[in-house]
Amino acid sequence: NDSVFFYEKEEIISRLRLIFKLIGHDDLSSIVCQIIKAVEDKDNYFIYSAPLIQKIYKKLYLLLS
């Protein structure tokens, strides 16, 4: 209830889902690059995200939740 967006949260999330659905694509090259990076990376991370739009969506979701 402390969020400025508390009452608009569901509307914002539904609009973001629509936007990401419209601009989403099935290009797997970024996912393949992340898999290669995960295998070859000396500094292993717990989570690798791809494509870029997923990273953006995740950050927005965390910001609004």
PQR file with spaces between the fields and no chain letter, atoms N, CA, C, O and H, PARSE charges and radii, in Angstrom:
ATOM       1  N    ASN     1       0.800   -1.203    0.000 -0.4000 1.5000
ATOM       2  CA   ASN     1       0.000    0.000    0.000 -0.0000 2.0000
ATOM       3  C    ASN     1       0.843    1.268    0.000  0.5500 1.7000
ATOM       4  O    ASN     1       0.311    2.361   -0.193 -0.5500 1.4000
ATOM       5  N    ASP     2       2.137    1.139    0.211 -0.4000 1.5000
ATOM       6  CA   ASP     2       3.009    2.304    0.258 -0.0000 2.0000
ATOM       7  C    ASP     2       3.413    2.799   -1.123  0.5500 1.7000
ATOM       8  O    ASP     2       3.938    3.904   -1.260 -0.5500 1.4000
ATOM       9  H    ASP     2       2.569    0.251    0.368  0.4000 1.0000
ATOM      10  N    SER     3       3.173    1.987   -2.146 -0.4000 1.5000
ATOM      11  CA   SER     3       3.593    2.341   -3.498 -0.0000 2.0000
ATOM      12  C    SER     3       2.695    3.426   -4.082  0.5500 1.7000
ATOM      13  O    SER     3       1.482    3.439   -3.870 -0.5500 1.4000
ATOM      14  H    SER     3       2.747    1.090   -2.035  0.4000 1.0000
ATOM      15  N    VAL     4       3.314    4.319   -4.809 -0.4000 1.5000
ATOM      16  CA   VAL     4       2.570    5.362   -5.510 -0.0000 2.0000
ATOM      17  C    VAL     4       1.662    4.729   -6.568  0.5500 1.7000
ATOM      18  O    VAL     4       0.605    5.271   -6.891 -0.5500 1.4000
ATOM      19  H    VAL     4       4.299    4.309   -4.981  0.4000 1.0000
ATOM      20  N    PHE     5       2.080    3.582   -7.103 -0.4000 1.5000
ATOM      21  CA   PHE     5       1.356    2.912   -8.172 -0.0000 2.0000
ATOM      22  C    PHE     5       0.436    1.802   -7.669  0.5500 1.7000
ATOM      23  O    PHE     5      -0.015    0.981   -8.467 -0.5500 1.4000
ATOM      24  H    PHE     5       2.938    3.142   -6.841  0.4000 1.0000
ATOM      25  N    PHE     6       0.151    1.755   -6.387 -0.4000 1.5000
ATOM      26  CA   PHE     6      -0.610    0.640   -5.819 -0.0000 2.0000
ATOM      27  C    PHE     6      -1.934    0.417   -6.542  0.5500 1.7000
ATOM      28  O    PHE     6      -2.260   -0.718   -6.887 -0.5500 1.4000
ATOM      29  H    PHE     6       0.519    2.422   -5.738  0.4000 1.0000
ATOM      30  N    TYR     7      -2.687    1.460   -6.771 -0.4000 1.5000
ATOM      31  CA   TYR     7      -4.008    1.305   -7.386 -0.0000 2.0000
ATOM      32  C    TYR     7      -3.933    1.139   -8.904  0.5500 1.7000
ATOM      33  O    TYR     7      -4.877    0.641   -9.517 -0.5500 1.4000
ATOM      34  H    TYR     7      -2.422    2.383   -6.490  0.4000 1.0000
ATOM      35  N    GLU     8      -2.845    1.541   -9.501 -0.4000 1.5000
ATOM      36  CA   GLU     8      -2.677    1.418  -10.946 -0.0000 2.0000
ATOM      37  C    GLU     8      -1.865    0.182  -11.341  0.5500 1.7000
ATOM      38  O    GLU     8      -1.663   -0.075  -12.528 -0.5500 1.4000
ATOM      39  H    GLU     8      -2.077    1.945   -9.003  0.4000 1.0000
ATOM      40  N    LYS     9      -1.407   -0.568  -10.367 -0.4000 1.5000
ATOM      41  CA   LYS     9      -0.482   -1.683  -10.609 -0.0000 2.0000
ATOM      42  C    LYS     9      -1.013   -2.676  -11.643  0.5500 1.7000
ATOM      43  O    LYS     9      -0.299   -3.007  -12.589 -0.5500 1.4000
ATOM      44  H    LYS     9      -1.570   -0.358   -9.403  0.4000 1.0000
ATOM      45  N    GLU    10      -2.223   -3.149  -11.489 -0.4000 1.5000
ATOM      46  CA   GLU    10      -2.760   -4.159  -12.409 -0.0000 2.0000
ATOM      47  C    GLU    10      -2.900   -3.608  -13.829  0.5500 1.7000
ATOM      48  O    GLU    10      -2.628   -4.315  -14.799 -0.5500 1.4000
ATOM      49  H    GLU    10      -2.803   -2.880  -10.720  0.4000 1.0000
ATOM      50  N    GLU    11      -3.317   -2.368  -13.951 -0.4000 1.5000
ATOM      51  CA   GLU    11      -3.444   -1.749  -15.276 -0.0000 2.0000
ATOM      52  C    GLU    11      -2.084   -1.595  -15.933  0.5500 1.7000
ATOM      53  O    GLU    11      -1.937   -1.854  -17.128 -0.5500 1.4000
ATOM      54  H    GLU    11      -3.538   -1.793  -13.163  0.4000 1.0000
ATOM      55  N    ILE    12      -1.101   -1.182  -15.174 -0.4000 1.5000
ATOM      56  CA   ILE    12       0.258   -1.033  -15.703 -0.0000 2.0000
ATOM      57  C    ILE    12       0.801   -2.384  -16.150  0.5500 1.7000
ATOM      58  O    ILE    12       1.377   -2.493  -17.232 -0.5500 1.4000
ATOM      59  H    ILE    12      -1.220   -0.972  -14.203  0.4000 1.0000
ATOM      60  N    ILE    13       0.625   -3.401  -15.335 -0.4000 1.5000
ATOM      61  CA   ILE    13       1.120   -4.736  -15.674 -0.0000 2.0000
ATOM      62  C    ILE    13       0.435   -5.260  -16.923  0.5500 1.7000
ATOM      63  O    ILE    13       1.100   -5.842  -17.779 -0.5500 1.4000
ATOM      64  H    ILE    13       0.158   -3.313  -14.456  0.4000 1.0000
ATOM      65  N    SER    14      -0.871   -5.075  -17.057 -0.4000 1.5000
ATOM      66  CA   SER    14      -1.568   -5.571  -18.248 -0.0000 2.0000
ATOM      67  C    SER    14      -1.117   -4.826  -19.499  0.5500 1.7000
ATOM      68  O    SER    14      -0.995   -5.429  -20.565 -0.5500 1.4000
ATOM      69  H    SER    14      -1.412   -4.602  -16.361  0.4000 1.0000
ATOM      70  N    ARG    15      -0.872   -3.536  -19.384 -0.4000 1.5000
ATOM      71  CA   ARG    15      -0.359   -2.775  -20.541 -0.0000 2.0000
ATOM      72  C    ARG    15       1.049   -3.222  -20.917  0.5500 1.7000
ATOM      73  O    ARG    15       1.367   -3.356  -22.099 -0.5500 1.4000
ATOM      74  H    ARG    15      -0.972   -3.046  -18.518  0.4000 1.0000
ATOM      75  N    LEU    16       1.892   -3.453  -19.914 -0.4000 1.5000
ATOM      76  CA   LEU    16       3.246   -3.921  -20.202 -0.0000 2.0000
ATOM      77  C    LEU    16       3.222   -5.283  -20.878  0.5500 1.7000
ATOM      78  O    LEU    16       3.986   -5.525  -21.812 -0.5500 1.4000
ATOM      79  H    LEU    16       1.634   -3.345  -18.954  0.4000 1.0000
ATOM      80  N    ARG    17       2.350   -6.174  -20.414 -0.4000 1.5000
ATOM      81  CA   ARG    17       2.239   -7.489  -21.047 -0.0000 2.0000
ATOM      82  C    ARG    17       1.831   -7.360  -22.504  0.5500 1.7000
ATOM      83  O    ARG    17       2.359   -8.067  -23.362 -0.5500 1.4000
ATOM      84  H    ARG    17       1.729   -5.977  -19.655  0.4000 1.0000
ATOM      85  N    LEU    18       0.904   -6.470  -22.788 -0.4000 1.5000
ATOM      86  CA   LEU    18       0.474   -6.258  -24.171 -0.0000 2.0000
ATOM      87  C    LEU    18       1.620   -5.721  -25.015  0.5500 1.7000
ATOM      88  O    LEU    18       1.854   -6.191  -26.129 -0.5500 1.4000
ATOM      89  H    LEU    18       0.475   -5.895  -22.091  0.4000 1.0000
ATOM      90  N    ILE    19       2.324   -4.747  -24.486 -0.4000 1.5000
ATOM      91  CA   ILE    19       3.458   -4.164  -25.220 -0.0000 2.0000
ATOM      92  C    ILE    19       4.508   -5.226  -25.512  0.5500 1.7000
ATOM      93  O    ILE    19       4.988   -5.329  -26.641 -0.5500 1.4000
ATOM      94  H    ILE    19       2.134   -4.365  -23.581  0.4000 1.0000
ATOM      95  N    PHE    20       4.871   -6.018  -24.505 -0.4000 1.5000
ATOM      96  CA   PHE    20       5.903   -7.022  -24.710 -0.0000 2.0000
ATOM      97  C    PHE    20       5.431   -8.141  -25.624  0.5500 1.7000
ATOM      98  O    PHE    20       6.236   -8.741  -26.336 -0.5500 1.4000
ATOM      99  H    PHE    20       4.481   -5.935  -23.588  0.4000 1.0000
ATOM     100  N    LYS    21       4.147   -8.424  -25.609 -0.4000 1.5000
ATOM     101  CA   LYS    21       3.611   -9.420  -26.532 -0.0000 2.0000
ATOM     102  C    LYS    21       3.701   -8.916  -27.967  0.5500 1.7000
ATOM     103  O    LYS    21       4.000   -9.682  -28.883 -0.5500 1.4000
ATOM     104  H    LYS    21       3.493   -7.937  -25.030  0.4000 1.0000
ATOM     105  N    LEU    22       3.441   -7.625  -28.157 -0.4000 1.5000
ATOM     106  CA   LEU    22       3.489   -7.042  -29.492 -0.0000 2.0000
ATOM     107  C    LEU    22       4.910   -6.936  -30.036  0.5500 1.7000
ATOM     108  O    LEU    22       5.131   -7.117  -31.234 -0.5500 1.4000
ATOM     109  H    LEU    22       3.197   -7.004  -27.413  0.4000 1.0000
ATOM     110  N    ILE    23       5.870   -6.644  -29.165 -0.4000 1.5000
ATOM     111  CA   ILE    23       7.243   -6.471  -29.647 -0.0000 2.0000
ATOM     112  C    ILE    23       8.085   -7.724  -29.477  0.5500 1.7000
ATOM     113  O    ILE    23       9.247   -7.748  -29.884 -0.5500 1.4000
ATOM     114  H    ILE    23       5.691   -6.497  -28.192  0.4000 1.0000
ATOM     115  N    GLY    24       7.521   -8.757  -28.885 -0.4000 1.5000
ATOM     116  CA   GLY    24       8.265   -9.999  -28.690 -0.0000 2.0000
ATOM     117  C    GLY    24       8.567  -10.672  -30.026  0.5500 1.7000
ATOM     118  O    GLY    24       7.868  -10.466  -31.018 -0.5500 1.4000
ATOM     119  H    GLY    24       6.578   -8.738  -28.554  0.4000 1.0000
ATOM     120  N    HIS    25       9.601  -11.462  -30.028 -0.4000 1.5000
ATOM     121  CA   HIS    25       9.960  -12.198  -31.235 -0.0000 2.0000
ATOM     122  C    HIS    25      10.550  -13.537  -30.842  0.5500 1.7000
ATOM     123  O    HIS    25      10.831  -13.789  -29.670 -0.5500 1.4000
ATOM     124  H    HIS    25      10.170  -11.630  -29.222  0.4000 1.0000
ATOM     125  N    ASP    26      10.732  -14.386  -31.829 -0.4000 1.5000
ATOM     126  CA   ASP    26      11.200  -15.748  -31.572 -0.0000 2.0000
ATOM     127  C    ASP    26      12.666  -15.949  -31.932  0.5500 1.7000
ATOM     128  O    ASP    26      13.075  -17.063  -32.263 -0.5500 1.4000
ATOM     129  H    ASP    26      10.503  -14.181  -32.781  0.4000 1.0000
ATOM     130  N    ASP    27      13.448  -14.900  -31.873 -0.4000 1.5000
ATOM     131  CA   ASP    27      14.864  -15.002  -32.189 -0.0000 2.0000
ATOM     132  C    ASP    27      15.598  -15.663  -31.026  0.5500 1.7000
ATOM     133  O    ASP    27      15.606  -15.141  -29.911 -0.5500 1.4000
ATOM     134  H    ASP    27      13.117  -13.996  -31.605  0.4000 1.0000
ATOM     135  N    LEU    28      16.203  -16.794  -31.289 -0.4000 1.5000
ATOM     136  CA   LEU    28      16.884  -17.543  -30.228 -0.0000 2.0000
ATOM     137  C    LEU    28      18.373  -17.222  -30.115  0.5500 1.7000
ATOM     138  O    LEU    28      19.052  -17.754  -29.236 -0.5500 1.4000
ATOM     139  H    LEU    28      16.197  -17.218  -32.195  0.4000 1.0000
ATOM     140  N    SER    29      18.882  -16.372  -30.980 -0.4000 1.5000
ATOM     141  CA   SER    29      20.324  -16.112  -30.980 -0.0000 2.0000
ATOM     142  C    SER    29      20.798  -15.517  -29.652  0.5500 1.7000
ATOM     143  O    SER    29      21.882  -15.862  -29.181 -0.5500 1.4000
ATOM     144  H    SER    29      18.331  -15.941  -31.694  0.4000 1.0000
ATOM     145  N    SER    30      20.018  -14.641  -29.048 -0.4000 1.5000
ATOM     146  CA   SER    30      20.457  -14.049  -27.781 -0.0000 2.0000
ATOM     147  C    SER    30      20.466  -15.091  -26.668  0.5500 1.7000
ATOM     148  O    SER    30      21.306  -15.039  -25.770 -0.5500 1.4000
ATOM     149  H    SER    30      19.137  -14.361  -29.431  0.4000 1.0000
ATOM     150  N    ILE    31      19.532  -16.035  -26.727 -0.4000 1.5000
ATOM     151  CA   ILE    31      19.501  -17.105  -25.728 -0.0000 2.0000
ATOM     152  C    ILE    31      20.703  -18.019  -25.898  0.5500 1.7000
ATOM     153  O    ILE    31      21.325  -18.427  -24.917 -0.5500 1.4000
ATOM     154  H    ILE    31      18.849  -16.078  -27.456  0.4000 1.0000
ATOM     155  N    VAL    32      21.023  -18.337  -27.131 -0.4000 1.5000
ATOM     156  CA   VAL    32      22.190  -19.174  -27.410 -0.0000 2.0000
ATOM     157  C    VAL    32      23.466  -18.475  -26.923  0.5500 1.7000
ATOM     158  O    VAL    32      24.343  -19.113  -26.342 -0.5500 1.4000
ATOM     159  H    VAL    32      20.517  -18.005  -27.927  0.4000 1.0000
ATOM     160  N    CYS    33      23.562  -17.187  -27.158 -0.4000 1.5000
ATOM     161  CA   CYS    33      24.736  -16.429  -26.698 -0.0000 2.0000
ATOM     162  C    CYS    33      24.852  -16.455  -25.180  0.5500 1.7000
ATOM     163  O    CYS    33      25.957  -16.547  -24.645 -0.5500 1.4000
ATOM     164  H    CYS    33      22.850  -16.668  -27.630  0.4000 1.0000
ATOM     165  N    GLN    34      23.733  -16.374  -24.485 -0.4000 1.5000
ATOM     166  CA   GLN    34      23.767  -16.424  -23.027 -0.0000 2.0000
ATOM     167  C    GLN    34      24.182  -17.811  -22.531  0.5500 1.7000
ATOM     168  O    GLN    34      24.893  -17.919  -21.532 -0.5500 1.4000
ATOM     169  H    GLN    34      22.835  -16.300  -24.919  0.4000 1.0000
ATOM     170  N    ILE    35      23.751  -18.862  -23.209 -0.4000 1.5000
ATOM     171  CA   ILE    35      24.162  -20.220  -22.835 -0.0000 2.0000
ATOM     172  C    ILE    35      25.667  -20.373  -22.998  0.5500 1.7000
ATOM     173  O    ILE    35      26.341  -20.920  -22.125 -0.5500 1.4000
ATOM     174  H    ILE    35      23.173  -18.774  -24.021  0.4000 1.0000
ATOM     175  N    ILE    36      26.188  -19.893  -24.112 -0.4000 1.5000
ATOM     176  CA   ILE    36      27.637  -19.956  -24.354 -0.0000 2.0000
ATOM     177  C    ILE    36      28.380  -19.147  -23.296  0.5500 1.7000
ATOM     178  O    ILE    36      29.399  -19.591  -22.767 -0.5500 1.4000
ATOM     179  H    ILE    36      25.641  -19.450  -24.822  0.4000 1.0000
ATOM     180  N    LYS    37      27.864  -17.958  -22.992 -0.4000 1.5000
ATOM     181  CA   LYS    37      28.490  -17.118  -21.967 -0.0000 2.0000
ATOM     182  C    LYS    37      28.496  -17.824  -20.611  0.5500 1.7000
ATOM     183  O    LYS    37      29.489  -17.770  -19.886 -0.5500 1.4000
ATOM     184  H    LYS    37      27.036  -17.597  -23.422  0.4000 1.0000
ATOM     185  N    ALA    38      27.386  -18.486  -20.270 -0.4000 1.5000
ATOM     186  CA   ALA    38      27.288  -19.190  -18.986 -0.0000 2.0000
ATOM     187  C    ALA    38      28.294  -20.322  -18.901  0.5500 1.7000
ATOM     188  O    ALA    38      28.867  -20.571  -17.841 -0.5500 1.4000
ATOM     189  H    ALA    38      26.580  -18.529  -20.859  0.4000 1.0000
ATOM     190  N    VAL    39      28.512  -21.008  -20.016 -0.4000 1.5000
ATOM     191  CA   VAL    39      29.447  -22.136  -20.034 -0.0000 2.0000
ATOM     192  C    VAL    39      30.890  -21.644  -19.956  0.5500 1.7000
ATOM     193  O    VAL    39      31.712  -22.236  -19.256 -0.5500 1.4000
ATOM     194  H    VAL    39      28.047  -20.805  -20.878  0.4000 1.0000
ATOM     195  N    GLU    40      31.200  -20.566  -20.669 -0.4000 1.5000
ATOM     196  CA   GLU    40      32.584  -20.100  -20.769 -0.0000 2.0000
ATOM     197  C    GLU    40      32.974  -19.079  -19.705  0.5500 1.7000
ATOM     198  O    GLU    40      34.164  -18.836  -19.504 -0.5500 1.4000
ATOM     199  H    GLU    40      30.532  -20.085  -21.238  0.4000 1.0000
ATOM     200  N    ASP    41      32.016  -18.484  -19.028 -0.4000 1.5000
ATOM     201  CA   ASP    41      32.281  -17.406  -18.076 -0.0000 2.0000
ATOM     202  C    ASP    41      33.031  -17.922  -16.851  0.5500 1.7000
ATOM     203  O    ASP    41      32.655  -18.933  -16.258 -0.5500 1.4000
ATOM     204  H    ASP    41      31.049  -18.682  -19.191  0.4000 1.0000
ATOM     205  N    LYS    42      34.092  -17.217  -16.486 -0.4000 1.5000
ATOM     206  CA   LYS    42      34.861  -17.582  -15.293 -0.0000 2.0000
ATOM     207  C    LYS    42      34.147  -17.115  -14.028  0.5500 1.7000
ATOM     208  O    LYS    42      34.265  -17.743  -12.977 -0.5500 1.4000
ATOM     209  H    LYS    42      34.398  -16.396  -16.968  0.4000 1.0000
ATOM     210  N    ASP    43      33.410  -16.019  -14.130 -0.4000 1.5000
ATOM     211  CA   ASP    43      32.608  -15.510  -13.007 -0.0000 2.0000
ATOM     212  C    ASP    43      31.174  -15.975  -13.212  0.5500 1.7000
ATOM     213  O    ASP    43      30.381  -15.299  -13.867 -0.5500 1.4000
ATOM     214  H    ASP    43      33.313  -15.508  -14.984  0.4000 1.0000
ATOM     215  N    ASN    44      30.850  -17.121  -12.654 -0.4000 1.5000
ATOM     216  CA   ASN    44      29.516  -17.680  -12.859 -0.0000 2.0000
ATOM     217  C    ASN    44      28.472  -16.880  -12.092  0.5500 1.7000
ATOM     218  O    ASN    44      28.680  -16.492  -10.943 -0.5500 1.4000
ATOM     219  H    ASN    44      31.495  -17.670  -12.122  0.4000 1.0000
ATOM     220  N    TYR    45      27.362  -16.647  -12.746 -0.4000 1.5000
ATOM     221  CA   TYR    45      26.218  -15.981  -12.136 -0.0000 2.0000
ATOM     222  C    TYR    45      25.124  -17.005  -11.899  0.5500 1.7000
ATOM     223  O    TYR    45      25.058  -18.022  -12.589 -0.5500 1.4000
ATOM     224  H    TYR    45      27.193  -16.962  -13.679  0.4000 1.0000
ATOM     225  N    PHE    46      24.275  -16.743  -10.937 -0.4000 1.5000
ATOM     226  CA   PHE    46      23.190  -17.666  -10.627 -0.0000 2.0000
ATOM     227  C    PHE    46      22.139  -17.649  -11.734  0.5500 1.7000
ATOM     228  O    PHE    46      21.556  -18.684  -12.057 -0.5500 1.4000
ATOM     229  H    PHE    46      24.328  -15.917  -10.376  0.4000 1.0000
ATOM     230  N    ILE    47      21.897  -16.467  -12.316 -0.4000 1.5000
ATOM     231  CA   ILE    47      20.871  -16.322  -13.351 -0.0000 2.0000
ATOM     232  C    ILE    47      21.460  -15.576  -14.539  0.5500 1.7000
ATOM     233  O    ILE    47      22.123  -14.551  -14.377 -0.5500 1.4000
ATOM     234  H    ILE    47      22.370  -15.627  -12.053  0.4000 1.0000
ATOM     235  N    TYR    48      21.214  -16.093  -15.721 -0.4000 1.5000
ATOM     236  CA   TYR    48      21.526  -15.422  -16.977 -0.0000 2.0000
ATOM     237  C    TYR    48      20.198  -15.170  -17.679  0.5500 1.7000
ATOM     238  O    TYR    48      19.395  -16.090  -17.834 -0.5500 1.4000
ATOM     239  H    TYR    48      20.676  -16.925  -15.854  0.4000 1.0000
ATOM     240  N    SER    49      19.961  -13.942  -18.103 -0.4000 1.5000
ATOM     241  CA   SER    49      18.686  -13.601  -18.739 -0.0000 2.0000
ATOM     242  C    SER    49      18.882  -13.278  -20.212  0.5500 1.7000
ATOM     243  O    SER    49      19.867  -12.651  -20.602 -0.5500 1.4000
ATOM     244  H    SER    49      20.613  -13.195  -17.978  0.4000 1.0000
ATOM     245  N    ALA    50      17.930  -13.716  -21.016 -0.4000 1.5000
ATOM     246  CA   ALA    50      17.907  -13.392  -22.437 -0.0000 2.0000
ATOM     247  C    ALA    50      16.491  -13.638  -22.918  0.5500 1.7000
ATOM     248  O    ALA    50      15.828  -14.515  -22.364 -0.5500 1.4000
ATOM     249  H    ALA    50      17.130  -14.225  -20.699  0.4000 1.0000
ATOM     250  N    PRO    51      16.010  -12.960  -23.859 -0.5600 1.5000
ATOM     251  CA   PRO    51      16.565  -11.809  -24.569  0.2800 2.0000
ATOM     252  C    PRO    51      16.493  -10.538  -23.735  0.5500 1.7000
ATOM     253  O    PRO    51      16.002  -10.548  -22.607 -0.5500 1.4000
ATOM     254  N    LEU    52      16.982   -9.456  -24.299 -0.4000 1.5000
ATOM     255  CA   LEU    52      17.044   -8.181  -23.584 -0.0000 2.0000
ATOM     256  C    LEU    52      15.668   -7.766  -23.076  0.5500 1.7000
ATOM     257  O    LEU    52      15.555   -7.238  -21.970 -0.5500 1.4000
ATOM     258  H    LEU    52      17.381   -9.448  -25.216  0.4000 1.0000
ATOM     259  N    ILE    53      14.644   -7.993  -23.850 -0.4000 1.5000
ATOM     260  CA   ILE    53      13.298   -7.599  -23.444 -0.0000 2.0000
ATOM     261  C    ILE    53      12.885   -8.320  -22.154  0.5500 1.7000
ATOM     262  O    ILE    53      12.129   -7.773  -21.351 -0.5500 1.4000
ATOM     263  H    ILE    53      14.737   -8.422  -24.749  0.4000 1.0000
ATOM     264  N    GLN    54      13.378   -9.538  -21.960 -0.4000 1.5000
ATOM     265  CA   GLN    54      13.077  -10.266  -20.730 -0.0000 2.0000
ATOM     266  C    GLN    54      13.726   -9.577  -19.541  0.5500 1.7000
ATOM     267  O    GLN    54      13.123   -9.484  -18.472 -0.5500 1.4000
ATOM     268  H    GLN    54      13.991   -9.983  -22.612  0.4000 1.0000
ATOM     269  N    LYS    55      14.935   -9.101  -19.715 -0.4000 1.5000
ATOM     270  CA   LYS    55      15.615   -8.380  -18.641 -0.0000 2.0000
ATOM     271  C    LYS    55      14.843   -7.126  -18.253  0.5500 1.7000
ATOM     272  O    LYS    55      14.669   -6.826  -17.072 -0.5500 1.4000
ATOM     273  H    LYS    55      15.425   -9.177  -20.584  0.4000 1.0000
ATOM     274  N    ILE    56      14.388   -6.404  -19.260 -0.4000 1.5000
ATOM     275  CA   ILE    56      13.637   -5.175  -19.011 -0.0000 2.0000
ATOM     276  C    ILE    56      12.328   -5.491  -18.303  0.5500 1.7000
ATOM     277  O    ILE    56      11.963   -4.827  -17.332 -0.5500 1.4000
ATOM     278  H    ILE    56      14.530   -6.648  -20.220  0.4000 1.0000
ATOM     279  N    TYR    57      11.631   -6.498  -18.786 -0.4000 1.5000
ATOM     280  CA   TYR    57      10.359   -6.891  -18.187 -0.0000 2.0000
ATOM     281  C    TYR    57      10.544   -7.310  -16.729  0.5500 1.7000
ATOM     282  O    TYR    57       9.748   -6.954  -15.861 -0.5500 1.4000
ATOM     283  H    TYR    57      11.928   -7.037  -19.574  0.4000 1.0000
ATOM     284  N    LYS    58      11.605   -8.071  -16.480 -0.4000 1.5000
ATOM     285  CA   LYS    58      11.871   -8.527  -15.117 -0.0000 2.0000
ATOM     286  C    LYS    58      12.124   -7.347  -14.185  0.5500 1.7000
ATOM     287  O    LYS    58      11.623   -7.326  -13.060 -0.5500 1.4000
ATOM     288  H    LYS    58      12.251   -8.360  -17.186  0.4000 1.0000
ATOM     289  N    LYS    59      12.893   -6.369  -14.642 -0.4000 1.5000
ATOM     290  CA   LYS    59      13.178   -5.205  -13.817 -0.0000 2.0000
ATOM     291  C    LYS    59      11.905   -4.387  -13.566  0.5500 1.7000
ATOM     292  O    LYS    59      11.683   -3.920  -12.449 -0.5500 1.4000
ATOM     293  H    LYS    59      13.299   -6.386  -15.556  0.4000 1.0000
ATOM     294  N    LEU    60      11.076   -4.214  -14.588 -0.4000 1.5000
ATOM     295  CA   LEU    60       9.823   -3.491  -14.407 -0.0000 2.0000
ATOM     296  C    LEU    60       8.878   -4.220  -13.473  0.5500 1.7000
ATOM     297  O    LEU    60       8.215   -3.603  -12.640 -0.5500 1.4000
ATOM     298  H    LEU    60      11.257   -4.594  -15.496  0.4000 1.0000
ATOM     299  N    TYR    61       8.819   -5.538  -13.614 -0.4000 1.5000
ATOM     300  CA   TYR    61       7.955   -6.334  -12.748 -0.0000 2.0000
ATOM     301  C    TYR    61       8.389   -6.210  -11.282  0.5500 1.7000
ATOM     302  O    TYR    61       7.555   -6.052  -10.391 -0.5500 1.4000
ATOM     303  H    TYR    61       9.358   -6.039  -14.291  0.4000 1.0000
ATOM     304  N    LEU    62       9.691   -6.283  -11.048 -0.4000 1.5000
ATOM     305  CA   LEU    62      10.199   -6.145   -9.687 -0.0000 2.0000
ATOM     306  C    LEU    62       9.948   -4.747   -9.133  0.5500 1.7000
ATOM     307  O    LEU    62       9.677   -4.573   -7.945 -0.5500 1.4000
ATOM     308  H    LEU    62      10.369   -6.412  -11.772  0.4000 1.0000
ATOM     309  N    LEU    63      10.041   -3.768  -10.005 -0.4000 1.5000
ATOM     310  CA   LEU    63       9.801   -2.384   -9.595 -0.0000 2.0000
ATOM     311  C    LEU    63       8.337   -2.174   -9.206  0.5500 1.7000
ATOM     312  O    LEU    63       8.044   -1.445   -8.259 -0.5500 1.4000
ATOM     313  H    LEU    63      10.261   -3.909  -10.970  0.4000 1.0000
ATOM     314  N    LEU    64       7.428   -2.806   -9.928 -0.4000 1.5000
ATOM     315  CA   LEU    64       5.994   -2.592   -9.695 -0.0000 2.0000
ATOM     316  C    LEU    64       5.390   -3.539   -8.683  0.5500 1.7000
ATOM     317  O    LEU    64       4.264   -3.323   -8.236 -0.5500 1.4000
ATOM     318  H    LEU    64       7.666   -3.399  -10.698  0.4000 1.0000
ATOM     319  N    SER    65       6.107   -4.579   -8.312 -0.4000 1.5000
ATOM     320  CA   SER    65       5.515   -5.543   -7.375 -0.0000 2.0000
ATOM     321  C    SER    65       5.852   -5.228   -5.945  0.5500 1.7000
ATOM     322  O    SER    65       5.429   -5.945   -5.039 -0.5500 1.4000
ATOM     323  H    SER    65       7.022   -4.755   -8.675  0.4000 1.0000
